[in-house]
Amino acid sequence: MSCVQCGGPSLYKCPTCRQPYCSVACCKQHKLTPCSLPPGPKNVEDRIETRLTYDFPTEDTVAPEKLLLLEQSAEIKQCLENPHVRKILELLDKSPHPDQLMQEYMLEPIFTEFVDACLKVVEPPEEVNSA
């Protein structure tokens, strides 16, 4: 891609409009003119397509359309209002060994409540296999 300001090879993208630029000087030049978000997909199917694709799906991979439902859950939003839950999620995201931390955090009732709310959305009770 070429820099939108000078046409040189770009290494960076504007966080707002995603236009490529090559340097601090070109970034500053770009910021002199207002930019906006690029047009996004209109329907849910297009949002799924552009937001999430799996390179190596497994049998435990959650379908993208179910992940989109997480955004709409009032129960999950309520759980995320708790700063402790958000801090736990941040630590899990940054951890090189999140599986070990998960065992620890699953002992905390507030985190277990969040996990249960997520599971209700992506794996509703009527879809759970009784094996």
Backbone hydrogen bonds, N-H to C=O, Kabsch-Sander energy under -0.5 kcal/mol:
donor,donor_aa,acceptor,acceptor_aa,energy
3,C,8,G,-3.4
4,V,20,P,-2.7
7,G,3,C,-1.3
10,S,1,M,-1.9
11,L,21,Y,-1.3
12,Y,21,Y,-2.2
14,C,19,Q,-2.7
18,R,14,C,-1.8
21,Y,12,Y,-2.1
27,C,23,S,-2.2
28,K,24,V,-2.8
29,Q,25,A,-2.1
30,H,26,C,-2.6
31,K,27,C,-2.2
32,L,28,K,-0.6
32,L,29,Q,-1.0
33,T,30,H,-1.4
47,R,43,N,-2.1
48,I,44,V,-2.6
49,E,45,E,-2.2
50,T,46,D,-2.4
51,R,47,R,-2.2
52,L,48,I,-2.0
61,T,58,T,-1.3
66,K,63,A,-1.0
67,L,63,A,-1.8
68,L,64,P,-1.9
69,L,65,E,-0.8
70,L,66,K,-0.7
70,L,67,L,-1.0
71,E,67,L,-0.5
71,E,68,L,-0.9
72,Q,69,L,-1.0
73,S,69,L,-0.5
73,S,70,L,-1.0
74,A,72,Q,-0.5
77,K,73,S,-2.1
78,Q,74,A,-2.2
79,C,75,E,-2.1
80,L,76,I,-2.4
81,E,77,K,-0.6
81,E,78,Q,-0.9
82,N,79,C,-1.5
86,R,82,N,-1.9
87,K,83,P,-2.3
88,I,84,H,-2.3
89,L,85,V,-2.5
90,E,86,R,-2.1
91,L,87,K,-2.5
92,L,88,I,-2.6
93,D,89,L,-2.3
94,K,90,E,-1.8
95,S,91,L,-1.2
100,Q,97,H,-0.8
101,L,97,H,-1.4
102,M,98,P,-2.7
103,Q,99,D,-1.3
104,E,100,Q,-1.2
105,Y,101,L,-3.0
106,M,102,M,-2.2
107,L,104,E,-1.3
108,E,105,Y,-1.9
111,F,108,E,-0.6
112,T,108,E,-2.4
113,E,109,P,-2.2
114,F,110,I,-1.4
115,V,111,F,-2.6
116,D,112,T,-2.7
117,A,113,E,-2.0
118,C,114,F,-2.1
119,L,115,V,-2.6
120,K,116,D,-2.1
121,V,117,A,-1.0
121,V,118,C,-0.5
122,V,118,C,-2.4
123,E,119,L,-2.5
127,E,124,P,-2.3
128,V,124,P,-0.7
128,V,125,P,-0.8
131,A,129,N,-1.2
